[in-house]
Amino acid sequence: MTTAIILASGTGERFKGNKPKQFTKLAGLPVIVHTLKVFEQSRSINQIVVVTDRENIESVWEYARQYNIKKIRKVVCGGETRQESSFIGLSCCNASNTDYVFIHDAVRPFIKEKIIKEVYEAVTKHKAVDTAIPSADTIIRISKDNFIEDIPPRSFLRRGQTPQAFEYNLIKKAHEKALEDNITNASDDCYLVLRMGYPVYVADGDEQNIKITYPMDLHIADKLFQLQTRHADRIIPDKALEGKIVAVIGGSSGIGKCVVQQAEKAGATAFGLSRTTEIPLDVTSFSSVKAAFNTIIDNYDRIDMVVNCAGDLIRRDVLFMSEDEWDYIYNVNIKGAFLVAKAALPAFKKNGSGRMVFVGSSSYTRGRAGYAAYSSSKAALVNFVQALAEEVSELDINVNIVSPGRVATPLRYRNFGKEDPATLIKPEKVAEEIINVLVQDINGSVFEIR
């Protein structure tokens, strides 16, 4: 019997969020849920004990029900320190039939089954195992006065991660011995084993198995989640959208036209919607968007997915841009997104699920001269998508945004004229990314395409 103890009782003082980092959303799910799902699916793990703060015990049980995490046996209140929480988790294991325990940080959601398997094989042989990666930086040891005392050889230095795994009786004894010796705030379980003179084997960790500690870590984690998703599912199955009804706003040219073509290739019934298509749509008019969607629903009884490729650019300095031009850019780029979402959500709620992808721009990260209206509206679009994703996450509705760099589209040619095609992204590549996002169970992410 192998039990995974998931430590989730941190208060997140360094994270400075509205809630502890382990309960913050990452790609549409609380961080702890990503972590629990890996251990749930691992063949090496028989059961799970979650140690959290008292206020979130019921939340964890709710996650277990909602996301079908069946291996959770206990959810208990942790202590004031990591050491105390770890010992509480150990004490909640059944001593008569627990052979090995894994101790893992809830805020390391990128733990892979491969590592769990390798650590399990190692702990059955060595009884105590740490997980670590090489240090890319030079580590220095300093004095109390901030002078260097030693620079250890980097080849022998590692950065510790979790999971750590132990024979149950060994780690339980190590904790009990520490308490006898008045050690109450050890930050690492392996240390407690080492101080008894017992060797700890080191298994290879993974650079991507990061610990979410600071607000910036959440942004890094979001990018890592995207990279993993792309790596795992880069090749889209021929019938990945079999039977789906897909509405593509701005689907008569450029990226939108390519999305329609690739959606149909993937098995969907796809509709390109614009002012000039058979089903007309003006993205700046709610009645027009709603009427277009209703036409599709009247014929097919539903819409499963919506892709909003509508957008426009006027390259002009603020000094020379008219109020009407500014309003036009915002109406198309951001108000249009609001109207599309407002019209699509009732249909999704009726279906019980839905997928929505918006097309942004890489310029959302930094405004440049001449692009004040365009860049700021695209930045607003990113915030809109992230907020909307949180609002609908409990409804099995996923909302994401794809933000490409310079794409070879009619919009670009109208504003920049002739350019070297080798420097531009093909619209087919952007469309492929959009289809890839549509088929993934991911929410609230910004997919950048370079």
N, C-alpha and C positions, 0 to 999 in steps of 0.2 A: 504493500500500500504506500503510495507516494502522494503527499499532500503539498499543494502550493499555498504558501502564506503570502497574500498580497497586502503590502503595507500601504494604507491609504488614509492615514490619520493626520497627515501634515496640514498645517493651517495656511500655508502658502504666504508667509510674511514677505519673502523675497519676491514672490510673484506679483504681489500688489493688485490682485484682481478682485472682482466682486464676490467670487466664490473660490474655494481651494482649487488649485490647478488641476487636480485629478478629476474634478467634476466640470471643468471647462470644456466647451465643445471644440472638437478637432474633426474636420471633415464630416460634420453632421452628427457625430456621436461624442458623448463624454469621453475624455481621455481614458478613464478607467475601464470603460466598456471595450475599447480597442484592446487593452491589455488582457482583460478577462477572456475575450473571445479566443485569443491565441492559446491560453492554457486550457480552455474548454475543448478545443479541437486537438490538443496534443495527446497522443497515445501514451506518453510517458507519465501523465498526471491522472490520478484517480479521483481526487477531490480537491476542493478549494476552500480556504478559510480567508475571509476578508477582514482586516483590522482597520477600522475607520473611526471617525469622530462620532459622538453620540447623535448629533443632529442629522447625519446622513446615513444612518443604519437602514432606515426604511427606504431611502432612495436607492441603495444598492440592491435591496430585495426587489424593488420595482424594476430595476435594470435586468435582474435575473429573469423576471417574468417576461418582460417586454422583449428581451433579446435571446430568450431561450437558453440561458446559461444554467445548465442542469447540475453541474458539478459542485456548485456552491453548497456547502453543508452548514456553515456558520458565518454570520456577520456580527462582529463584536466590537465593542468600544475599546479604542487604543489608550495608550498612556501618555505621559508628559514628554517622553523621549523616544527615540527610535528603538533603543535597547529595550525599554519597557514594553513598547508595542510588539516587538519581535517576540519577547518572552510570553506575552499574553497569547499571541498566535500559537506558539508552541504548546502552551498549557491547554489550548482548546482542541488539540489533536488527541485522538484516542491512543493512549500510550501502549495499549495491548496489541494493536494491530498496525501501528504506523512504523514503517521501515525507514523511509527517507522523507525529508522535507526540502522543498525549494522555498527560498525567501526572496521576494522580488518587489521592486518599487512599482507602485501603481502608475507612476508618472514616467515609466519607460515603455511606451506603447508599441515600440518597433521591435520588440523581442521576437525572434523567429523560431519556428518549430525546429529548425536545424540545430540551433544553439541548445534548446531544451533537451533534444535527443542526445547531443554530445555530452552535455553536463550530466544527464542521467547515467549514461554509460560510464562516465568518469567517477561519479559518486559511488556507484556499486563496487568500484575497484579501490578507490582511495579514501572513501568515507567523509572527506571534506573537500569541497571544490569551490574555487572563486572563478569569476569570469572577468577577463581583463583584455585591454588592447594596448599596443605599444604607444609610448608617448612621442608625439611629433615635436614637442617642445623640450628645450633644455630645462631641467628641474634644478633649482638651487635651494640649498638650506641656509637660512639666515639666523642671525643671533637676535636677541631681544632688542639690540640697538640698530637693527636693520643692516648689518654687515654680513656679507657672504661668509659662511663657515665651511661649506662643502658644495661641490658640484659633482654629484654621482654620475657614473657612466650611463648614458641614456639607453644603451643596449640592454641594460638590466632593469630598466624602469617600465612600469605598466600603469595604466589608468584603470582603476577598478570599476566594474559595472555590476549589475545583477542580471540574472539570478545567481545566488549562491546556494549550494546544495550540501546537505549533510546527512549522515546517518542520524536518525532521530535521537537516540539515546546520547550520542556524543554531543550534539549541540545543546540538548537540554541540560546535560551535566555542565557544559561550559558556561551557560547562563547562570546556573545555580552557584557555581564556584565564583563567578564574578560578583554576585550579590553578597556572598560570604566575605569577599575581600573589599566590600564597599565600593565597587566599581558600578556606577549606575547610568553613565552617559556615554557609553562606547558607541561610535557611529558606524561600526562595522562588525558583523557577526563573526567573520573570519578571525578578527583580532582576538575574540574571546576564546577561540579554539587554539590559536597560536600560543597564547599566554599559558596554556596548559602543557605546552611542549609537543602538541600534536601537529604533524605536517599538513599543509593545505596545498592541494594540487591546483594549478591555474589552467583553465580552459580558455581557448581563444574566444574573444567577444566579437563585436561588430561595431564599426564606426557609426553606423546609423542607429544603434541602440542608445540614443541620447536620453538624458534625463531632463524633463521639462521643469526648469527651476525659475527662470526669469521670463518676463513677457516676450522678449525677443525669441526665446526658445520655441514658443508656440508658432511664430511665423516660420521658423526653420522647420519645425515639425510638419507644418502644412505643406511645404515644398517637398519634404521627404515622402510624405504620403502620396503626393502626386507622382513622384518619380517611381515609387514602388508600383503604383497602379499602372503607369505606362509600361513599365518593364514587364509586368505580368501579363498584360492584355494588349500588347501593341498591335498584334495581328487580329483584326476584327473578323469573327466568323462570318461566313457568307450570309447566314440567316439570323444574325444577331438581333435584328428588329422585326423578325417574322410576325406578321399580323398587327403590327403597331400602326396607329394613325398619327402622322407627324405633320404639324403645321409649321411652315418656315416663312417668317416675315422677312421681306426683302429677298424673296426667292427667285426673282426673275433674272438676276445677273450676279456676277462676282462670287463671293463666298456662299451666299444663299443658294444660288443655282447649283453649285457643286454639292451643297448639303442635300438638296433634293435628290440629285443623281445618286449620291452614295447611300442615302437612306433607302432608296428604292432598290439599289443593289443588295442592301442588307436585309431585304424582305419586307420593308415597310410600304404602306400607301402614303405617299408624301405629297403635300400641296405647297407650291410656291405662291406666296401671297404678296401682292404689291398693288400700286395704283393701276398697273397696266395688265394684270393677270385676269384670268377668267373669273376668279373669285376676287373682286377688288378689295383692297384694304389700304386705308390711310392711317398710319401708325399714330398720328397726332389727334385722332378722333376716336373717342371711346365707342360711340355708336357704330362707327365703321369697323373697328376691331371686333366688337361683339357680334355684329351681323355676319362677318366673314367666318368667325368660329361657329356660329349657329348654323350656317349653311353646311359646314362639314358635319356637325353633330346631327343635323336633320337627316343626312344621308348615311352616316356611318355610326350613329348613336353615341359617339364619344370622340375625344381627342386624348391621346396618350402622352404626346410629347410636343413641346413648343420650342422652336429655336428662333430667337430674335436677332436677325442680322442687320436690321435697319439702323442706319446712322448716316451722318453727313458731316462735312468739314468745310468751313470757310476760313481760309488762311488770311488773317488780317489783324493788325495791331489794335488794341483797345481804343486808341486815340481815333482811329479811322473807321471802326466798326459801328454800324448803326444799331439802334435799339432793336429794330425789327430783325436784323441779322442775328443778333445775340439771342433773342427770343426763339428764333427759328431753330438754331442749333440745340438749345436746351429742350425745346419741344420734341424734336426728333430723337435726340440721344438719351434723354433721361425721362421726360414726361411720357414719351412713347413706351419706355420700359415699364413704367408704372401702369399704363393703360393695358398693355399686353398681359401683365401679371394679373391685374384686376379682372380681366375678362377670362383668363385661363383657369384661375383657381377654383371657381365654382364647378367647372367641368371636371377638374382633377378630384375635387372632394367627392363628387358624385361617383367617380370611378373607384375611389379608394386609394388612388396613387397617381403619380404624375412626374414628369421630368421636364425641366426647363433650363435652357442654356441661352445666355446672352453673349453677344460678341462685343468686346470692349476694344481697348488699344493699349499698347505698351506705354503710350504717353501718359497714362494715368499716374505714373510714379513721379513725374517731374514736368512742370509746365515750362514751355519755351516761348520766346518772343514770337508773336504771330499766331499762337495756338491757345490763347487764354480761354476762349469759349470751349474749344474742342477738348483740350486736356482736362479742364475742370469738370466738364460734363462727364467725361469718361471716368474720372476719379470718383465722382458722385455715383456713377453706375456701379462701381465696385462696392461701395458702401451700401448701396441699395440692395444688391444681390446678397451680400453677407447678412444684412438685417432680415431680408425676406426669408432666407434659408433658415434662420433661427425660428422665425414665426411659424413656419410650416413643417418643421422637422418631425413633429409628432404625428403628422398626417401622412407619412410615407410619400412626401413630395420633396424631390431633390431640386435644388436651384444652384447653378454654377455659372461661372463666367470664363470665357476663353479670351485672352488678351494677346493678340499677335503683334509682331513688329510690322515692318513695312511689307504690305501684301500687294501683289500685282492685280489690282482691281480697277474697274472704270473710275471709281471715286478717286483713286490715287492719280490716275492719268489726267483727270480733269483738273487737278490741283497742282501737279508737278510736271506734267508733260512727259517727254521721253526719258527713261532711265535704263540703266544697265539691268537686264532681266536677271542676271546672276546675283544681284544684290537684293532681290525681292523674294519674298516667300510666295510660293504658288498657292492660289486659293484652294486647290485640291488638298494640300497638306493641312490647311486650317480646317477644312470640312472633315477630313479624316479624324482630326483631334476632337472635333465636336461630336462625331458619332461615337468615338471612344469614350467620351465623357457621358454620353447618354446611356450607354450600356453598363456603366459602373454604379455601384451603390455608394455614392460619395455626394457630399452636400456642403455648400458654402465655400467652395474653393475657387481660387483664381489660377487658371491654367495659362501660363505664359508660353508663347511660341516664338522662338527665335529663328 
